């Protein structure tokens, strides 16, 4: 980054995207990361449950998958399983 400041700006689009990705990961708070993991898992579950008709006999599950507290729980669970090496 220091070198880019000396020369002006970064013009390589690939490099800009990589630097942007790294910076976003560095500034992301742990809670935001956990919620992101929860949202990703909820999205997978929403697709799976929809395909298998779960929402027909358990409609409240759809609301759970949108609840922020449940998303936080899903995210913590995903993080825990990743740290154990299961994912």
N, C-alpha and C positions, 0 to 999 in steps of 0.2 A: 504494500500500500504506500509505503514511503517513496519507493521508486516511481510509482505512478503519479504521485504528487509532484515530484521533481520534473517529470516529463509532460505533465498536463493532465491528460485523462486516459482512461483505458479504452481502446477502440476495438479490441477483439471481443465479439459478442459471446463467444464460448467462455472466455475468461471472466467476463462480467457476470455471467450466470453462475459460474462456479463460486466466485467471490460472494455474490449475493446469497447463494445457498448457505455458505459457511457462516456468513454474518447473521442470517436469520436464525440459524441453529444456536449461535452463541448468545443472542439476545432473548431467545425464547425462555420464558420462565418454566420451572418444573411443573407448575399447575397447568399451564397452557399445553405443555407436551403431553401430560397425562390426559387432559381433555381431548386432545387430538387423537391419541390412541383409543380413547373411549368412543369417539365419533366414528373412527374407522371400523372398530369392532361392531358398533351398533349398525352401521351400514351393511356390513356382511351378514349380520343376524337378520336385519330387515329383509334382505333379499332371500335368504334361506327360509325364513318363516313364511314369507309371502308365497314362495314357490311350493311349500309343503302344506299350506292351508292352516297354519297355526292361528292366524288372526281370526279365522272363522269361529273357532271354539274358545279362543282366549284373546278377545279384542283389547283388553287392558294392557297386553304386552306391547302393543304399538305405542301407547302413551309412555310406557317405561322407557322405551328406546329413544324417546325425545326428552326425557327428564334430565336436567343437568346433574342432579345428585347420582342418578343411575349411570350416566355417562362417566362421571368421576370414578365411581366404583369399577366400571368396566375398564377404564384406563389404568387404575391402580392394579387391577387383576392382570391386565396384559403386561404391564411393566414387571410385575412380580414373576409371571411365568417366563418372560424373556430372560430375566436375571437368573432364573433357575435352569435355563437352557431348554425349556420345552417349546419355545417358539422361535 
